[in-house]
Amino acid sequence: MLRTIIIGSCMSVQGILEKTLPDGRIAVRVGNRIFTGLPVLQTA
């Protein structure tokens, strides 16, 4: 599943969902790197 996260105040990363962390952040994989950040809320 493709997800977008926010890292810092102005950087976003889109990648494959790896896992959801207990504090509400998620980890996504881009190539061989894993980034962790807050998910972008989905709109209807």
Secondary structure as UniProt FT lines:
FT   STRAND          2..7
FT   TURN            8..10
FT   STRAND          11..20
FT   TURN            22..23
FT   STRAND          26..30
FT   TURN            31..32
FT   STRAND          33..39
//
